[in-house]
């Protein structure tokens, strides 16, 4: 399991607000997606000659 990048309680709460239940693997799966998005955004910033990741990089 990789490092968790999302707040599990907030994820579960947001899913519950949609009248759904949360499976045990949701937080890990969402963290993996977030990690991938961060990696892609950082690469985009570097391609544009920046070390600062901005909202537009996502």
PDB file with SEQRES, HELIX, SHEET and CRYST1 records, atoms N, CA, C and O in Angstrom:
SEQRES   1 A   58  UNK UNK UNK UNK UNK UNK UNK UNK UNK UNK UNK UNK UNK          
SEQRES   2 A   58  UNK UNK UNK UNK UNK UNK UNK UNK UNK UNK UNK UNK UNK          
SEQRES   3 A   58  UNK UNK UNK UNK UNK UNK UNK UNK UNK UNK UNK UNK UNK          
SEQRES   4 A   58  UNK UNK UNK UNK UNK UNK UNK UNK UNK UNK UNK UNK UNK          
SEQRES   5 A   58  UNK UNK UNK UNK UNK UNK                                      
HELIX    1 AA1 UNK A    8  UNK A   17  1                                  10    
HELIX    2 AA2 UNK A   26  UNK A   47  1                                  22    
HELIX    3 AA3 UNK A   55  UNK A   57  5                                   3    
CRYST1    1.000    1.000    1.000  90.00  90.00  90.00 P 1           1          
ATOM      1  N   UNK A   1       0.834  -1.179   0.000  1.00  0.00           N  
ATOM      2  CA  UNK A   1       0.000   0.000   0.000  1.00  0.00           C  
ATOM      3  C   UNK A   1       0.877   1.241   0.000  1.00  0.00           C  
ATOM      4  O   UNK A   1       1.804   1.349   0.803  1.00  0.00           O  
ATOM      5  N   UNK A   2       0.594   2.164  -0.885  1.00  0.00           N  
ATOM      6  CA  UNK A   2       1.327   3.429  -0.979  1.00  0.00           C  
ATOM      7  C   UNK A   2       0.816   4.392   0.090  1.00  0.00           C  
ATOM      8  O   UNK A   2      -0.140   4.101   0.809  1.00  0.00           O  
ATOM      9  N   UNK A   3       1.465   5.525   0.174  1.00  0.00           N  
ATOM     10  CA  UNK A   3       1.060   6.544   1.132  1.00  0.00           C  
ATOM     11  C   UNK A   3      -0.346   7.051   0.795  1.00  0.00           C  
ATOM     12  O   UNK A   3      -0.669   7.269  -0.372  1.00  0.00           O  
ATOM     13  N   UNK A   4      -1.168   7.234   1.816  1.00  0.00           N  
ATOM     14  CA  UNK A   4      -2.531   7.727   1.620  1.00  0.00           C  
ATOM     15  C   UNK A   4      -2.476   9.243   1.474  1.00  0.00           C  
ATOM     16  O   UNK A   4      -1.948   9.933   2.346  1.00  0.00           O  
ATOM     17  N   UNK A   5      -3.018   9.759   0.381  1.00  0.00           N  
ATOM     18  CA  UNK A   5      -2.972  11.181   0.066  1.00  0.00           C  
ATOM     19  C   UNK A   5      -4.311  11.878   0.256  1.00  0.00           C  
ATOM     20  O   UNK A   5      -4.427  13.075  -0.007  1.00  0.00           O  
ATOM     21  N   UNK A   6      -5.315  11.150   0.707  1.00  0.00           N  
ATOM     22  CA  UNK A   6      -6.627  11.731   0.920  1.00  0.00           C  
ATOM     23  C   UNK A   6      -7.066  11.468   2.356  1.00  0.00           C  
ATOM     24  O   UNK A   6      -6.573  10.545   3.005  1.00  0.00           O  
ATOM     25  N   UNK A   7      -7.974  12.267   2.838  1.00  0.00           N  
ATOM     26  CA  UNK A   7      -8.502  12.092   4.195  1.00  0.00           C  
ATOM     27  C   UNK A   7      -9.648  11.086   4.123  1.00  0.00           C  
ATOM     28  O   UNK A   7     -10.717  11.372   3.582  1.00  0.00           O  
ATOM     29  N   UNK A   8      -9.401   9.908   4.678  1.00  0.00           N  
ATOM     30  CA  UNK A   8     -10.364   8.810   4.573  1.00  0.00           C  
ATOM     31  C   UNK A   8     -11.742   9.199   5.097  1.00  0.00           C  
ATOM     32  O   UNK A   8     -12.755   8.891   4.468  1.00  0.00           O  
ATOM     33  N   UNK A   9     -11.787   9.868   6.238  1.00  0.00           N  
ATOM     34  CA  UNK A   9     -13.089  10.223   6.815  1.00  0.00           C  
ATOM     35  C   UNK A   9     -13.866  11.178   5.910  1.00  0.00           C  
ATOM     36  O   UNK A   9     -15.091  11.091   5.820  1.00  0.00           O  
ATOM     37  N   UNK A  10     -13.161  12.085   5.246  1.00  0.00           N  
ATOM     38  CA  UNK A  10     -13.823  13.022   4.340  1.00  0.00           C  
ATOM     39  C   UNK A  10     -14.326  12.315   3.083  1.00  0.00           C  
ATOM     40  O   UNK A  10     -15.407  12.623   2.582  1.00  0.00           O  
ATOM     41  N   UNK A  11     -13.541  11.373   2.582  1.00  0.00           N  
ATOM     42  CA  UNK A  11     -13.959  10.601   1.407  1.00  0.00           C  
ATOM     43  C   UNK A  11     -15.214   9.798   1.741  1.00  0.00           C  
ATOM     44  O   UNK A  11     -16.186   9.799   0.986  1.00  0.00           O  
ATOM     45  N   UNK A  12     -15.178   9.118   2.875  1.00  0.00           N  
ATOM     46  CA  UNK A  12     -16.326   8.309   3.285  1.00  0.00           C  
ATOM     47  C   UNK A  12     -17.562   9.180   3.502  1.00  0.00           C  
ATOM     48  O   UNK A  12     -18.671   8.796   3.132  1.00  0.00           O  
ATOM     49  N   UNK A  13     -17.367  10.340   4.096  1.00  0.00           N  
ATOM     50  CA  UNK A  13     -18.477  11.271   4.325  1.00  0.00           C  
ATOM     51  C   UNK A  13     -19.079  11.753   3.003  1.00  0.00           C  
ATOM     52  O   UNK A  13     -20.300  11.822   2.858  1.00  0.00           O  
ATOM     53  N   UNK A  14     -18.212  12.087   2.038  1.00  0.00           N  
ATOM     54  CA  UNK A  14     -18.691  12.559   0.732  1.00  0.00           C  
ATOM     55  C   UNK A  14     -19.469  11.467   0.013  1.00  0.00           C  
ATOM     56  O   UNK A  14     -20.469  11.746  -0.647  1.00  0.00           O  
ATOM     57  N   UNK A  15     -19.017  10.242   0.138  1.00  0.00           N  
ATOM     58  CA  UNK A  15     -19.728   9.126  -0.494  1.00  0.00           C  
ATOM     59  C   UNK A  15     -21.055   8.883   0.213  1.00  0.00           C  
ATOM     60  O   UNK A  15     -22.074   8.630  -0.430  1.00  0.00           O  
ATOM     61  N   UNK A  16     -21.037   8.961   1.539  1.00  0.00           N  
ATOM     62  CA  UNK A  16     -22.272   8.780   2.306  1.00  0.00           C  
ATOM     63  C   UNK A  16     -23.289   9.862   1.967  1.00  0.00           C  
ATOM     64  O   UNK A  16     -24.490   9.596   1.931  1.00  0.00           O  
ATOM     65  N   UNK A  17     -22.810  11.088   1.717  1.00  0.00           N  
ATOM     66  CA  UNK A  17     -23.700  12.185   1.324  1.00  0.00           C  
ATOM     67  C   UNK A  17     -24.430  11.887   0.014  1.00  0.00           C  
ATOM     68  O   UNK A  17     -25.471  12.478  -0.272  1.00  0.00           O  
ATOM     69  N   UNK A  18     -23.879  10.974  -0.773  1.00  0.00           N  
ATOM     70  CA  UNK A  18     -24.504  10.567  -2.032  1.00  0.00           C  
ATOM     71  C   UNK A  18     -25.373   9.326  -1.850  1.00  0.00           C  
ATOM     72  O   UNK A  18     -25.783   8.690  -2.821  1.00  0.00           O  
ATOM     73  N   UNK A  19     -25.647   8.994  -0.588  1.00  0.00           N  
ATOM     74  CA  UNK A  19     -26.459   7.822  -0.229  1.00  0.00           C  
ATOM     75  C   UNK A  19     -25.860   6.516  -0.728  1.00  0.00           C  
ATOM     76  O   UNK A  19     -26.569   5.621  -1.189  1.00  0.00           O  
ATOM     77  N   UNK A  20     -24.519   6.426  -0.624  1.00  0.00           N  
ATOM     78  CA  UNK A  20     -23.817   5.208  -1.005  1.00  0.00           C  
ATOM     79  C   UNK A  20     -22.907   4.757   0.132  1.00  0.00           C  
ATOM     80  O   UNK A  20     -22.602   5.527   1.043  1.00  0.00           O  
ATOM     81  N   UNK A  21     -22.485   3.515   0.065  1.00  0.00           N  
ATOM     82  CA  UNK A  21     -21.548   2.952   1.034  1.00  0.00           C  
ATOM     83  C   UNK A  21     -20.146   2.947   0.447  1.00  0.00           C  
ATOM     84  O   UNK A  21     -19.974   3.001  -0.771  1.00  0.00           O  
ATOM     85  N   UNK A  22     -19.150   2.882   1.317  1.00  0.00           N  
ATOM     86  CA  UNK A  22     -17.753   2.914   0.903  1.00  0.00           C  
ATOM     87  C   UNK A  22     -17.117   1.546   1.087  1.00  0.00           C  
ATOM     88  O   UNK A  22     -17.119   1.005   2.193  1.00  0.00           O  
ATOM     89  N   UNK A  23     -16.575   0.984   0.020  1.00  0.00           N  
ATOM     90  CA  UNK A  23     -15.857  -0.285   0.103  1.00  0.00           C  
ATOM     91  C   UNK A  23     -14.488  -0.051   0.740  1.00  0.00           C  
ATOM     92  O   UNK A  23     -13.990   1.075   0.753  1.00  0.00           O  
ATOM     93  N   UNK A  24     -13.898  -1.089   1.254  1.00  0.00           N  
ATOM     94  CA  UNK A  24     -12.636  -0.967   1.989  1.00  0.00           C  
ATOM     95  C   UNK A  24     -11.461  -0.534   1.118  1.00  0.00           C  
ATOM     96  O   UNK A  24     -10.466  -0.032   1.641  1.00  0.00           O  
ATOM     97  N   UNK A  25     -11.552  -0.713  -0.184  1.00  0.00           N  
ATOM     98  CA  UNK A  25     -10.430  -0.381  -1.064  1.00  0.00           C  
ATOM     99  C   UNK A  25     -10.541   0.992  -1.727  1.00  0.00           C  
ATOM    100  O   UNK A  25      -9.682   1.362  -2.527  1.00  0.00           O  
ATOM    101  N   UNK A  26     -11.586   1.747  -1.402  1.00  0.00           N  
ATOM    102  CA  UNK A  26     -11.833   3.029  -2.064  1.00  0.00           C  
ATOM    103  C   UNK A  26     -10.738   4.046  -1.782  1.00  0.00           C  
ATOM    104  O   UNK A  26     -10.250   4.696  -2.706  1.00  0.00           O  
ATOM    105  N   UNK A  27     -10.345   4.195  -0.523  1.00  0.00           N  
ATOM    106  CA  UNK A  27      -9.364   5.215  -0.152  1.00  0.00           C  
ATOM    107  C   UNK A  27      -8.028   4.958  -0.851  1.00  0.00           C  
ATOM    108  O   UNK A  27      -7.399   5.895  -1.343  1.00  0.00           O  
ATOM    109  N   UNK A  28      -7.594   3.710  -0.900  1.00  0.00           N  
ATOM    110  CA  UNK A  28      -6.336   3.379  -1.589  1.00  0.00           C  
ATOM    111  C   UNK A  28      -6.432   3.668  -3.084  1.00  0.00           C  
ATOM    112  O   UNK A  28      -5.488   4.191  -3.677  1.00  0.00           O  
ATOM    113  N   UNK A  29      -7.564   3.331  -3.695  1.00  0.00           N  
ATOM    114  CA  UNK A  29      -7.743   3.567  -5.122  1.00  0.00           C  
ATOM    115  C   UNK A  29      -7.751   5.056  -5.434  1.00  0.00           C  
ATOM    116  O   UNK A  29      -7.140   5.497  -6.407  1.00  0.00           O  
ATOM    117  N   UNK A  30      -8.445   5.831  -4.605  1.00  0.00           N  
ATOM    118  CA  UNK A  30      -8.491   7.275  -4.816  1.00  0.00           C  
ATOM    119  C   UNK A  30      -7.118   7.903  -4.603  1.00  0.00           C  
ATOM    120  O   UNK A  30      -6.729   8.803  -5.349  1.00  0.00           O  
ATOM    121  N   UNK A  31      -6.385   7.446  -3.604  1.00  0.00           N  
ATOM    122  CA  UNK A  31      -5.030   7.951  -3.370  1.00  0.00           C  
ATOM    123  C   UNK A  31      -4.121   7.668  -4.562  1.00  0.00           C  
ATOM    124  O   UNK A  31      -3.296   8.504  -4.931  1.00  0.00           O  
ATOM    125  N   UNK A  32      -4.272   6.498  -5.157  1.00  0.00           N  
ATOM    126  CA  UNK A  32      -3.470   6.160  -6.338  1.00  0.00           C  
ATOM    127  C   UNK A  32      -3.785   7.107  -7.495  1.00  0.00           C  
ATOM    128  O   UNK A  32      -2.882   7.541  -8.211  1.00  0.00           O  
ATOM    129  N   UNK A  33      -5.061   7.423  -7.675  1.00  0.00           N  
ATOM    130  CA  UNK A  33      -5.444   8.367  -8.744  1.00  0.00           C  
ATOM    131  C   UNK A  33      -4.882   9.754  -8.464  1.00  0.00           C  
ATOM    132  O   UNK A  33      -4.390  10.421  -9.374  1.00  0.00           O  
ATOM    133  N   UNK A  34      -4.951  10.189  -7.214  1.00  0.00           N  
ATOM    134  CA  UNK A  34      -4.429  11.502  -6.843  1.00  0.00           C  
ATOM    135  C   UNK A  34      -2.917  11.544  -7.066  1.00  0.00           C  
ATOM    136  O   UNK A  34      -2.399  12.535  -7.579  1.00  0.00           O  
ATOM    137  N   UNK A  35      -2.211  10.492  -6.691  1.00  0.00           N  
ATOM    138  CA  UNK A  35      -0.760  10.432  -6.890  1.00  0.00           C  
ATOM    139  C   UNK A  35      -0.418  10.539  -8.375  1.00  0.00           C  
ATOM    140  O   UNK A  35       0.529  11.232  -8.746  1.00  0.00           O  
ATOM    141  N   UNK A  36      -1.184   9.857  -9.219  1.00  0.00           N  
ATOM    142  CA  UNK A  36      -0.962   9.924 -10.668  1.00  0.00           C  
ATOM    143  C   UNK A  36      -1.214  11.331 -11.195  1.00  0.00           C  
ATOM    144  O   UNK A  36      -0.459  11.832 -12.029  1.00  0.00           O  
ATOM    145  N   UNK A  37      -2.276  11.967 -10.707  1.00  0.00           N  
ATOM    146  CA  UNK A  37      -2.591  13.331 -11.134  1.00  0.00           C  
ATOM    147  C   UNK A  37      -1.481  14.300 -10.723  1.00  0.00           C  
ATOM    148  O   UNK A  37      -1.113  15.186 -11.495  1.00  0.00           O  
ATOM    149  N   UNK A  38      -0.954  14.137  -9.527  1.00  0.00           N  
ATOM    150  CA  UNK A  38       0.131  14.999  -9.051  1.00  0.00           C  
ATOM    151  C   UNK A  38       1.377  14.820  -9.913  1.00  0.00           C  
ATOM    152  O   UNK A  38       2.023  15.795 -10.297  1.00  0.00           O  
ATOM    153  N   UNK A  39       1.705  13.572 -10.211  1.00  0.00           N  
ATOM    154  CA  UNK A  39       2.880  13.291 -11.040  1.00  0.00           C  
ATOM    155  C   UNK A  39       2.731  13.933 -12.422  1.00  0.00           C  
ATOM    156  O   UNK A  39       3.680  14.525 -12.938  1.00  0.00           O  
ATOM    157  N   UNK A  40       1.553  13.818 -13.014  1.00  0.00           N  
ATOM    158  CA  UNK A  40       1.300  14.410 -14.328  1.00  0.00           C  
ATOM    159  C   UNK A  40       1.346  15.936 -14.274  1.00  0.00           C  
ATOM    160  O   UNK A  40       1.888  16.575 -15.176  1.00  0.00           O  
ATOM    161  N   UNK A  41       0.781  16.515 -13.224  1.00  0.00           N  
ATOM    162  CA  UNK A  41       0.780  17.975 -13.082  1.00  0.00           C  
ATOM    163  C   UNK A  41       2.205  18.501 -12.887  1.00  0.00           C  
ATOM    164  O   UNK A  41       2.561  19.539 -13.446  1.00  0.00           O  
ATOM    165  N   UNK A  42       3.010  17.803 -12.109  1.00  0.00           N  
ATOM    166  CA  UNK A  42       4.399  18.213 -11.899  1.00  0.00           C  
ATOM    167  C   UNK A  42       5.176  18.148 -13.212  1.00  0.00           C  
ATOM    168  O   UNK A  42       5.979  19.033 -13.509  1.00  0.00           O  
ATOM    169  N   UNK A  43       4.937  17.111 -13.987  1.00  0.00           N  
ATOM    170  CA  UNK A  43       5.606  16.988 -15.285  1.00  0.00           C  
ATOM    171  C   UNK A  43       5.201  18.136 -16.210  1.00  0.00           C  
ATOM    172  O   UNK A  43       6.040  18.687 -16.922  1.00  0.00           O  
ATOM    173  N   UNK A  44       3.921  18.494 -16.198  1.00  0.00           N  
ATOM    174  CA  UNK A  44       3.434  19.585 -17.027  1.00  0.00           C  
ATOM    175  C   UNK A  44       4.086  20.908 -16.615  1.00  0.00           C  
ATOM    176  O   UNK A  44       4.466  21.710 -17.468  1.00  0.00           O  
ATOM    177  N   UNK A  45       4.213  21.129 -15.311  1.00  0.00           N  
ATOM    178  CA  UNK A  45       4.863  22.351 -14.823  1.00  0.00           C  
ATOM    179  C   UNK A  45       6.318  22.404 -15.294  1.00  0.00           C  
ATOM    180  O   UNK A  45       6.791  23.444 -15.752  1.00  0.00           O  
ATOM    181  N   UNK A  46       7.019  21.283 -15.179  1.00  0.00           N  
ATOM    182  CA  UNK A  46       8.425  21.228 -15.611  1.00  0.00           C  
ATOM    183  C   UNK A  46       8.550  21.461 -17.112  1.00  0.00           C  
ATOM    184  O   UNK A  46       9.477  22.132 -17.565  1.00  0.00           O  
ATOM    185  N   UNK A  47       7.617  20.909 -17.881  1.00  0.00           N  
ATOM    186  CA  UNK A  47       7.625  21.118 -19.334  1.00  0.00           C  
ATOM    187  C   UNK A  47       7.472  22.591 -19.682  1.00  0.00           C  
ATOM    188  O   UNK A  47       7.943  23.045 -20.725  1.00  0.00           O  
ATOM    189  N   UNK A  48       6.810  23.331 -18.803  1.00  0.00           N  
ATOM    190  CA  UNK A  48       6.608  24.761 -19.008  1.00  0.00           C  
ATOM    191  C   UNK A  48       7.665  25.605 -18.302  1.00  0.00           C  
ATOM    192  O   UNK A  48       7.501  26.815 -18.144  1.00  0.00           O  
ATOM    193  N   UNK A  49       8.750  24.956 -17.880  1.00  0.00           N  
ATOM    194  CA  UNK A  49       9.870  25.664 -17.286  1.00  0.00           C  
ATOM    195  C   UNK A  49       9.627  26.169 -15.868  1.00  0.00           C  
ATOM    196  O   UNK A  49      10.281  27.112 -15.421  1.00  0.00           O  
ATOM    197  N   UNK A  50       8.689  25.545 -15.162  1.00  0.00           N  
ATOM    198  CA  UNK A  50       8.384  25.956 -13.798  1.00  0.00           C  
ATOM    199  C   UNK A  50       8.648  24.830 -12.822  1.00  0.00           C  
ATOM    200  O   UNK A  50       8.604  23.653 -13.180  1.00  0.00           O  
ATOM    201  N   UNK A  51       8.924  25.208 -11.580  1.00  0.00           N  
ATOM    202  CA  UNK A  51       9.006  24.226 -10.496  1.00  0.00           C  
ATOM    203  C   UNK A  51       7.766  24.295  -9.622  1.00  0.00           C  
ATOM    204  O   UNK A  51       7.578  23.474  -8.724  1.00  0.00           O  
ATOM    205  N   UNK A  52       6.924  25.280  -9.894  1.00  0.00           N  
ATOM    206  CA  UNK A  52       5.697  25.462  -9.131  1.00  0.00           C  
ATOM    207  C   UNK A  52       4.521  24.833  -9.891  1.00  0.00           C  
ATOM    208  O   UNK A  52       4.250  25.176 -11.041  1.00  0.00           O  
ATOM    209  N   UNK A  53       3.838  23.911  -9.223  1.00  0.00           N  
ATOM    210  CA  UNK A  53       2.647  23.303  -9.813  1.00  0.00           C  
ATOM    211  C   UNK A  53       1.475  24.245  -9.543  1.00  0.00           C  
ATOM    212  O   UNK A  53       1.223  24.638  -8.404  1.00  0.00           O  
ATOM    213  N   UNK A  54       0.767  24.595 -10.612  1.00  0.00           N  
ATOM    214  CA  UNK A  54      -0.380  25.479 -10.511  1.00  0.00           C  
ATOM    215  C   UNK A  54      -1.658  24.709 -10.817  1.00  0.00           C  
ATOM    216  O   UNK A  54      -1.621  23.600 -11.349  1.00  0.00           O  
ATOM    217  N   UNK A  55      -2.769  25.309 -10.476  1.00  0.00           N  
ATOM    218  CA  UNK A  55      -4.073  24.670 -10.722  1.00  0.00           C  
ATOM    219  C   UNK A  55      -4.242  24.312 -12.193  1.00  0.00           C  
ATOM    220  O   UNK A  55      -4.819  23.279 -12.531  1.00  0.00           O  
ATOM    221  N   UNK A  56      -3.735  25.174 -13.054  1.00  0.00           N  
ATOM    222  CA  UNK A  56      -3.886  24.927 -14.505  1.00  0.00           C  
ATOM    223  C   UNK A  56      -3.131  23.669 -14.964  1.00  0.00           C  
ATOM    224  O   UNK A  56      -3.411  23.153 -16.046  1.00  0.00           O  
ATOM    225  N   UNK A  57      -2.188  23.173 -14.170  1.00  0.00           N  
ATOM    226  CA  UNK A  57      -1.431  21.985 -14.533  1.00  0.00           C  
ATOM    227  C   UNK A  57      -2.277  20.704 -14.357  1.00  0.00           C  
ATOM    228  O   UNK A  57      -1.970  19.653 -14.919  1.00  0.00           O  
ATOM    229  N   UNK A  58      -3.335  20.833 -13.571  1.00  0.00           N  
ATOM    230  CA  UNK A  58      -4.220  19.686 -13.393  1.00  0.00           C  
ATOM    231  C   UNK A  58      -5.248  19.633 -14.492  1.00  0.00           C  
ATOM    232  O   UNK A  58      -6.086  18.731 -14.511  1.00  0.00           O  
TER     233      UNK A  58                                                      
END                                                                             
